[in-house]
Amino acid sequence: MKRIVRIPAAFFTLCIFIVGLGLCSPLFGETGEPAFFENLSTVRPSDGGALSVKSSDGRRQLCDSHGQPVQLRGMSTHGLQWYPQILNDNAFRTLSQDWGSNVIRLAMYVTERGYSVNPEIRDRVVEGIKLAIKHDMYVIVDWHVLTPGNPSAPEYAGAMDFFKGIAAEFPNNPSIIYELCNEPNDNAPGVSNDEDGWAMVKEYAEPIIAMLRKGGNENCIIVGNPNWCQRPDLCIENPILDTNTLYAFHFYSGTHKENEYVWSKIQTAFDAGLPLFCSEWGTSSASGDGGPFFDEANAWISFMNRNKISWCNWSLTNKNEVSGVFLPYQNGISEPTSLDPGTAAVWPLESLSLSGEYARARIKGIAYRPIIRAEPEPVEHDEEGYPEIPSDFEDSTRQGWDWFASSGVQSRLSIEKIRGSSALSWYTEYSESKLQDAWGDAPRLICQNAIIYREKSRYLTFDLYLEPKRVTKGKLSIVLALAPPSLGYWAQAAKNVEVTFTGKKAAKIGSDGLYHVRAVFDLKDLRDDKKLGPDDEIRDVTIIIVNDESDFSGKMYLDNVQLSLKRK
């Protein structure tokens, strides 16, 4: 219940007088920014030494080797299986010196083609640790649990050995913080969003903590909690009995707003004195896209900065998503920013995304003054219609098909006649340079929230027509992805459909100048051994047409998207 308290006007006069004398902090800094956004002190390993969790002002929080409360502010990498290029000396020097970061988080995915199938990714973590130490930053070693959501799932069986190995290579190193499980969640096999779910996470974490402590490693440890690290309040009554453990929370400012559900759970944990660390936050919606939502982010950052809660922003990538801090490839608009800024050790502001400019200012503790950017011309598509599969486009609408938010191509979508049939059409031109993200310049179409089920069907098929303005080499690779909730909202067909333009296997071009590709995907053959049951909702259908060293430019047409009993 809110209480209204009337304060005499004389009190405000007194406050103004005291602020004028410098006896208390003003609400706003000299630039008009809230004072707690600017010129924040930065503690580094060279002066802060080994971190620990101690009591201060009635709650436990992160402190330096002198027992003084500290705040770490910095960036998280994206998945190191996808964006290892950030692991270079120039980038780490830039983050430390130009951005003012005193921490970096190394996100090592375990699934999604990460450590569980490619253990050599550990070498990238080691490389990142060494770079962080060299450039005087604390470094978070993140065992990136995401899909599935239970950190004790078989896919994560290597956690104990992984942390034991890193601790042996960097014994009790004062720069290192261990993050044991990124985001426990209900993706099957998952953990529930309640006390039982937290008990499962705790049961996973405690043996690893005991192993680290037995080995003499007193490093701070971050432990996640249910619902994608949005329930640290569940840890209050059943805490981990370790003096140097902190509890993670994550937020994305477009989804998680001030005083709403997630905020309230974190506020409850904070009020209970629980030591917190925001190891991941973004300016977008939780999907990584939408926004950016800076006003909403300001509320979170003011809360964290006032209370010396450490944080890492997501993420150091030129992937075409709002939360990425570097410019991505955008057809006809921009080439992707290199993750190596060069020996000058500066990424020009023009090379940063909107989120990148904002994150740099908030880490650095300077006023956020975005540069003026040219606004892209608006694109008018044909009528969207309703999500519908089969999609034959004969009603002259797009039947729900649209560009995926992070598609490198965002050209006009229109309905045109092709070989006597209505089809969805668009123009594509791939980047002239090889991108770090193979999907970065690919047209990526999605039919979202089409309520369909596999039932007895085995295949998803469609027709793709290519009308080249230019093509003399290479090939294209067509990828199919689905979003079944039962499979963690991501399932990718194991085999792509390839279109080759040269050599003995070259596709044939028709007398009308069109290549015709009949794309057939087996829904019983999915990557990572995922199984799509007949009663499982498919939900979203995404088609990605990835460039493989071709020089293709021209129009593409999609038609006759449907589920099928037989390959045809």
C-alpha positions in Angstrom: 0.0 0.0 0.0 1.3 3.4 -0.9 1.5 6.1 1.7 1.4 9.8 0.8 3.6 11.9 3.0 3.3 15.7 2.8 6.7 17.4 3.1 6.9 21.1 3.9 8.3 23.4 1.2 11.0 24.6 3.6 12.5 21.1 3.5 13.1 21.4 -0.3 14.7 24.8 0.2 17.0 23.3 2.8 17.9 20.4 0.4 18.7 22.8 -2.4 21.0 24.7 0.0 22.7 21.5 1.2 23.3 20.3 -2.4 24.7 23.7 -3.2 27.2 23.3 -0.4 28.1 19.8 -1.7 26.9 18.1 1.5 24.8 15.5 -0.3 24.7 14.0 -3.8 22.6 15.8 -6.4 19.9 13.8 -8.2 21.4 14.6 -11.6 25.0 15.1 -12.8 26.3 18.1 -14.7 25.2 16.7 -18.1 21.6 16.1 -16.9 22.1 12.3 -16.6 21.2 10.7 -13.3 24.2 11.0 -11.1 24.6 7.3 -10.6 25.2 6.8 -14.3 28.3 9.0 -14.5 31.9 8.7 -13.4 31.5 5.6 -11.4 34.6 4.2 -9.8 36.2 1.2 -11.4 38.1 -1.5 -9.4 40.4 -3.8 -11.4 42.4 -6.9 -10.4 45.6 -4.9 -10.1 44.1 -2.8 -7.3 41.1 -4.8 -6.1 42.8 -8.1 -5.9 40.8 -11.2 -5.1 37.1 -10.6 -4.7 34.9 -12.0 -2.0 31.4 -11.7 -0.6 31.1 -9.8 2.6 28.4 -8.0 4.7 28.0 -4.3 4.0 25.0 -2.1 4.8 22.9 -5.0 6.0 23.4 -7.3 3.1 26.1 -9.5 1.5 27.7 -8.1 -1.6 30.8 -8.3 -3.8 33.9 -6.7 -2.2 37.5 -6.2 -3.1 40.5 -7.6 -1.1 40.2 -4.7 1.3 36.6 -5.5 2.2 35.2 -2.5 0.2 32.1 -3.0 -1.9 32.8 -3.0 -5.6 30.8 -3.0 -8.8 32.0 -4.7 -12.0 30.6 -3.4 -15.3 31.4 -4.9 -18.7 30.3 -7.1 -21.6 29.5 -10.7 -22.3 30.7 -12.4 -25.4 28.1 -14.2 -27.6 28.5 -17.9 -27.9 32.2 -18.7 -28.5 31.3 -21.4 -30.9 29.9 -18.8 -33.2 31.9 -15.6 -32.5 35.4 -16.6 -31.4 36.8 -13.6 -33.4 36.3 -11.4 -30.4 39.2 -13.2 -28.7 41.9 -10.9 -29.9 44.3 -8.6 -28.1 43.0 -5.4 -29.7 39.4 -6.1 -28.7 40.3 -6.8 -25.1 42.5 -3.7 -24.9 39.7 -1.6 -26.3 37.1 -2.9 -23.9 39.5 -2.3 -20.9 40.9 1.1 -21.9 38.3 2.8 -24.2 35.2 1.3 -22.8 36.4 1.2 -19.2 35.2 -2.4 -18.6 36.6 -4.1 -15.6 35.0 -7.5 -16.3 34.2 -9.7 -19.3 32.1 -12.8 -19.4 33.1 -15.7 -21.7 29.9 -17.4 -22.8 30.7 -21.0 -23.5 27.6 -22.8 -24.8 27.5 -26.5 -23.9 24.8 -27.5 -26.4 23.9 -25.9 -29.8 27.2 -27.1 -31.3 29.1 -26.0 -28.2 31.4 -27.8 -25.8 29.4 -31.1 -25.6 30.2 -31.9 -29.2 33.3 -29.7 -29.7 35.3 -29.7 -26.5 38.1 -27.8 -28.2 36.0 -24.7 -27.4 37.6 -24.9 -24.0 40.8 -23.6 -25.6 38.9 -20.4 -26.5 37.8 -20.0 -22.9 41.5 -20.3 -21.9 42.5 -17.8 -24.5 39.9 -15.4 -23.2 41.0 -15.8 -19.6 44.6 -15.0 -20.6 43.5 -11.9 -22.5 41.4 -10.6 -19.6 44.2 -11.1 -17.2 46.6 -9.3 -19.5 44.3 -6.3 -19.8 43.5 -6.1 -16.1 39.8 -7.2 -16.2 38.0 -9.7 -14.1 36.7 -12.6 -16.2 33.6 -14.8 -15.8 33.8 -18.3 -17.0 30.3 -19.1 -18.0 29.1 -22.7 -18.4 26.2 -21.6 -20.7 23.2 -23.8 -19.8 20.2 -23.0 -22.0 18.7 -25.9 -23.9 17.9 -28.2 -22.2 17.1 -26.2 -19.1 18.2 -28.6 -16.3 21.9 -28.2 -15.6 22.0 -31.9 -14.5 20.8 -33.1 -18.0 23.1 -35.6 -19.7 24.3 -32.9 -22.1 26.0 -31.1 -19.2 27.7 -34.1 -17.7 31.1 -32.6 -18.3 30.6 -29.6 -15.9 32.6 -31.0 -13.0 35.6 -31.9 -15.2 35.5 -28.6 -17.0 35.6 -26.5 -13.9 38.2 -28.8 -12.3 40.4 -28.4 -15.3 40.2 -24.6 -15.5 40.8 -24.3 -11.8 43.9 -26.5 -12.1 45.2 -24.4 -15.0 44.5 -21.1 -13.1 44.6 -22.1 -9.4 42.9 -19.6 -7.2 43.5 -16.9 -9.7 42.1 -13.6 -8.3 40.8 -12.5 -11.8 38.5 -15.4 -12.3 34.8 -15.8 -11.4 33.0 -19.0 -12.1 29.4 -19.1 -13.4 28.1 -22.6 -13.0 24.9 -22.5 -15.0 23.8 -19.7 -17.2 20.0 -19.9 -17.3 18.2 -22.9 -15.8 14.7 -23.1 -17.3 11.8 -25.4 -18.2 13.1 -26.4 -21.6 12.8 -30.2 -21.4 14.3 -31.7 -19.5 14.1 -28.6 -17.4 13.6 -27.3 -13.9 10.3 -25.9 -12.6 9.8 -22.2 -11.7 9.5 -22.9 -8.0 11.3 -24.2 -4.9 11.7 -27.6 -6.3 13.3 -26.2 -9.4 15.8 -24.3 -7.3 16.5 -27.4 -5.3 17.5 -29.2 -8.5 19.8 -26.3 -9.5 21.3 -26.3 -6.0 21.9 -30.0 -6.0 23.8 -29.6 -9.3 25.9 -26.7 -8.1 27.0 -27.8 -4.6 29.3 -30.6 -5.6 31.1 -28.3 -8.1 31.5 -25.7 -5.4 32.8 -28.3 -2.9 35.3 -29.5 -5.5 36.6 -26.0 -6.1 36.9 -25.2 -2.4 38.6 -28.5 -1.7 41.2 -27.6 -4.3 42.0 -24.3 -2.6 40.1 -22.1 -5.0 38.4 -19.3 -3.1 37.1 -17.6 -6.3 33.7 -16.0 -6.3 31.0 -18.3 -7.9 27.8 -17.2 -9.6 24.9 -19.7 -9.6 21.8 -19.4 -11.8 18.2 -20.0 -10.7 14.9 -21.1 -12.3 13.0 -19.3 -15.1 16.1 -18.1 -16.9 17.7 -16.6 -13.8 14.7 -14.5 -12.9 14.0 -16.2 -9.5 16.8 -15.5 -7.1 14.1 -15.0 -4.5 13.7 -18.8 -4.4 17.2 -19.0 -2.9 16.4 -17.0 0.2 15.1 -19.8 2.3 17.4 -22.5 0.9 20.7 -20.8 0.2 24.0 -22.4 -0.8 26.2 -22.7 2.3 29.3 -21.0 0.8 30.6 -17.7 1.8 31.7 -16.6 -1.8 28.6 -17.5 -3.8 26.5 -14.9 -5.6 23.1 -15.5 -7.2 22.5 -14.5 -10.8 19.7 -12.5 -12.3 19.1 -11.7 -15.9 16.8 -9.2 -17.7 16.0 -7.8 -21.1 14.6 -4.3 -20.8 11.9 -4.7 -23.5 10.4 -7.7 -21.7 11.1 -7.2 -18.1 10.0 -3.8 -16.8 10.3 -1.9 -13.6 8.0 -3.1 -10.8 6.7 -6.0 -12.9 7.1 -9.7 -12.2 10.8 -10.2 -12.7 11.7 -6.9 -11.0 9.7 -7.9 -8.0 11.4 -11.2 -7.6 14.8 -9.6 -7.8 13.8 -6.8 -5.4 12.6 -9.4 -2.9 16.0 -11.2 -3.1 17.8 -7.9 -2.7 15.7 -6.8 0.3 16.5 -10.2 1.9 20.2 -9.4 1.7 21.1 -12.0 -0.9 24.3 -11.2 -2.8 23.3 -10.6 -6.5 25.2 -10.4 -9.8 23.5 -9.5 -13.1 25.6 -11.7 -15.4 23.5 -10.9 -18.5 21.2 -8.1 -19.5 20.1 -6.6 -22.8 18.4 -3.6 -24.3 16.1 -5.7 -26.4 13.2 -8.0 -25.7 14.1 -11.4 -24.3 14.4 -12.8 -27.8 17.4 -10.6 -28.5 15.4 -8.4 -30.9 12.9 -5.5 -30.7 13.7 -2.1 -29.4 16.1 -1.0 -28.2 14.4 -0.1 -24.9 16.7 2.4 -23.3 14.3 4.1 -20.9 13.4 0.8 -19.4 17.1 -0.2 -19.2 17.9 3.1 -17.4 15.6 2.0 -14.5 17.5 -1.3 -14.1 20.9 0.3 -14.4 20.1 3.0 -11.8 19.0 0.2 -9.4 22.2 -1.7 -10.0 24.6 1.2 -9.9 23.0 2.7 -6.7 23.4 -0.6 -5.0 26.8 -1.7 -6.4 25.3 -4.7 -8.2 27.7 -5.9 -10.8 26.6 -6.5 -14.4 27.5 -7.7 -17.9 25.7 -6.6 -21.1 24.8 -9.0 -23.8 26.6 -9.1 -26.2 29.9 -8.7 -28.2 28.6 -9.7 -31.6 27.9 -8.3 -35.0 24.9 -10.7 -35.4 21.9 -9.0 -36.8 20.0 -8.6 -33.5 19.2 -5.5 -31.5 21.1 -6.7 -28.4 24.4 -7.0 -30.4 26.7 -4.1 -29.8 28.3 -4.0 -33.3 26.8 -3.1 -36.7 25.7 -6.3 -38.5 25.4 -6.9 -42.2 22.3 -5.3 -43.6 21.6 -5.6 -47.3 22.2 -2.3 -48.9 22.8 -0.5 -45.5 25.9 -1.7 -43.7 28.7 -4.2 -43.7 29.4 -6.0 -40.4 31.8 -4.4 -37.9 35.0 -6.3 -37.5 35.4 -7.8 -34.0 39.1 -6.8 -34.1 39.2 -3.0 -33.8 42.8 -2.8 -34.9 45.9 -1.5 -33.2 44.2 1.9 -32.6 42.2 0.0 -30.0 39.0 2.0 -30.7 35.7 0.9 -32.3 34.4 4.2 -33.9 30.9 5.1 -32.7 29.7 4.7 -36.3 30.7 1.0 -36.1 28.6 0.4 -33.0 24.9 -0.4 -33.0 22.4 1.7 -31.0 22.8 -0.8 -28.2 26.6 -0.7 -28.5 26.7 3.1 -28.1 24.4 2.9 -25.1 26.3 0.0 -23.4 29.7 1.7 -23.9 28.4 4.9 -22.2 26.9 3.0 -19.3 30.0 1.0 -18.7 32.3 4.0 -19.1 30.1 6.2 -16.8 29.7 9.0 -19.3 26.7 10.8 -20.7 24.8 8.8 -23.4 24.8 11.1 -26.4 24.0 9.0 -29.5 25.4 10.1 -32.9 23.1 11.1 -35.7 22.4 8.2 -38.0 20.7 8.1 -41.3 17.2 6.6 -41.2 16.6 3.8 -43.7 13.8 4.2 -46.2 10.6 2.5 -45.0 9.8 -0.7 -47.0 6.1 -1.4 -47.9 5.3 -5.1 -48.2 2.2 -6.6 -49.7 -0.6 -7.5 -47.3 0.5 -9.9 -44.6 -2.6 -11.9 -44.2 -2.9 -14.7 -41.6 -0.3 -17.4 -40.8 -1.2 -20.3 -42.9 0.5 -23.6 -43.9 -0.1 -24.8 -46.6 1.0 -21.5 -48.1 0.1 -21.1 -51.8 -0.3 -17.3 -51.8 -3.3 -17.5 -54.1 -5.3 -15.1 -52.0 -2.7 -12.4 -52.9 -1.5 -12.1 -49.3 1.8 -13.2 -47.7 -0.1 -15.7 -45.6 1.8 -14.7 -42.5 5.3 -14.9 -44.0 7.6 -12.0 -43.0 11.3 -11.3 -42.4 12.8 -12.8 -39.3 13.9 -9.8 -37.2 17.6 -10.6 -37.6 17.4 -11.4 -41.3 20.3 -9.9 -43.3 17.8 -9.2 -46.1 14.8 -7.0 -45.4 13.8 -6.1 -49.0 10.2 -5.7 -50.2 8.0 -8.9 -50.0 5.4 -9.0 -52.7 3.1 -11.5 -54.4 3.9 -12.2 -58.0 3.0 -14.7 -60.7 5.7 -17.2 -61.5 5.1 -20.0 -64.0 1.4 -19.5 -63.7 1.3 -19.6 -59.9 1.2 -16.9 -57.2 4.4 -16.8 -55.1 6.1 -14.8 -52.5 9.0 -12.8 -54.0 11.9 -10.7 -52.8 15.3 -9.4 -54.0 18.6 -10.7 -52.5 22.2 -9.6 -52.8 24.8 -11.3 -50.6 27.8 -9.5 -49.1 30.9 -9.4 -51.2 33.0 -10.3 -48.1 32.9 -13.6 -46.2 31.0 -12.9 -43.0 31.8 -14.3 -39.5 28.1 -15.2 -39.2 27.3 -17.5 -42.1 23.6 -16.5 -41.8 24.4 -12.8 -41.5 23.6 -11.9 -45.1 21.0 -14.6 -45.7 17.3 -14.0 -46.4 15.5 -15.5 -43.4 11.8 -15.8 -43.7 9.4 -16.9 -41.0 5.8 -17.9 -40.8 5.1 -17.2 -37.1 2.5 -18.7 -34.9 1.1 -21.0 -37.6 -0.7 -23.5 -35.4 0.2 -26.8 -37.1 1.2 -30.3 -36.0 3.2 -32.9 -37.8 0.5 -35.6 -37.3 1.1 -38.3 -39.9 3.3 -36.1 -42.2 7.0 -36.8 -42.5 8.2 -34.0 -44.8 8.0 -30.3 -45.2 8.3 -29.3 -48.8 8.2 -26.1 -50.9 9.2 -24.7 -54.3 12.0 -22.1 -54.5 12.6 -20.3 -57.8 15.7 -18.2 -58.4 15.9 -15.5 -61.0 19.5 -14.4 -61.1 20.7 -11.0 -62.1 24.2 -12.4 -61.6 25.5 -15.8 -60.7 28.8 -17.3 -61.9 30.1 -19.5 -59.0 29.5 -21.2 -55.7 26.2 -22.5 -54.3 23.3 -21.7 -51.9 22.3 -23.8 -49.0 18.6 -23.9 -47.9 18.1 -24.4 -44.2 14.8 -25.3 -42.4 14.2 -24.5 -38.8 11.1 -25.0 -36.6 10.1 -23.7 -33.2 8.3 -26.5 -31.4 7.8 -25.7 -27.7 8.4 -29.3 -26.8 11.9 -29.1 -28.3 13.0 -25.8 -26.6 11.6 -23.7 -29.4 14.3 -24.7 -31.9 14.7 -27.7 -34.2 16.7 -27.6 -37.4 16.5 -30.1 -40.2 19.7 -32.3 -40.2 20.2 -32.0 -44.0 20.1 -28.8 -46.0 19.1 -28.5 -49.6 21.9 -27.3 -51.8 21.8 -25.4 -55.1 25.0 -25.6 -57.0 25.7 -23.2 -59.9 28.9 -24.6 -61.5 30.4 -28.0 -62.2 28.9 -31.4 -62.9 26.2 -31.0 -60.2 25.1 -27.6 -61.4 21.4 -26.9 -61.3 19.7 -26.4 -64.7 18.2 -23.1 -65.6 15.0 -23.0 -67.5 14.2 -21.3 -70.8 12.5 -18.6 -68.8 15.7 -17.8 -66.9 14.6 -19.5 -63.7 16.2 -22.1 -61.5 13.6 -24.3 -59.9 14.5 -26.1 -56.6 12.1 -28.6 -55.0 13.1 -28.4 -51.4 12.2 -31.5 -49.3 13.0 -31.8 -45.6 12.6 -34.9 -43.5 11.0 -34.0 -40.1 12.1 -37.3 -38.7 15.8 -36.3 -39.3 16.6 -33.3 -37.0 19.9 -32.0 -35.7 21.1 -33.0 -32.2 18.9 -36.1 -32.3 15.8 -34.2 -31.6 12.5 -36.0 -32.1 9.3 -34.2 -33.3 6.3 -36.2 -32.3 3.1 -36.4 -34.3 1.2 -34.3 -31.7 4.0 -31.8 -31.1 3.1 -28.2 -32.2 5.5 -26.9 -34.8 4.5 -23.3 -34.3 7.0 -21.3 -36.4 8.5 -22.3 -39.7 11.8 -20.5 -40.8 13.5 -20.8 -44.1 17.1 -19.5 -44.4 18.9 -19.3 -47.8 22.6 -19.3 -46.9 25.3 -18.2 -49.3 28.2 -20.6 -49.9 30.8 -18.7 -51.9 28.4 -17.7 -54.7 28.0 -14.3 -56.2 24.3 -14.6 -56.6 22.1 -11.5 -56.8 18.6 -11.4 -58.0 15.0 -12.3 -57.2 13.8 -15.3 -55.3 10.3 -16.8 -55.2 8.7 -19.1 -52.6 5.6 -21.2 -53.3 3.7 -24.3 -52.1 4.9 -24.6 -48.6 3.3 -27.7 -47.1 3.5 -30.8 -44.9 3.6 -34.0 -46.9 3.2 -37.7 -46.2 5.7 -38.6 -49.0 8.8 -37.2 -50.5 7.7 -35.5 -53.7 
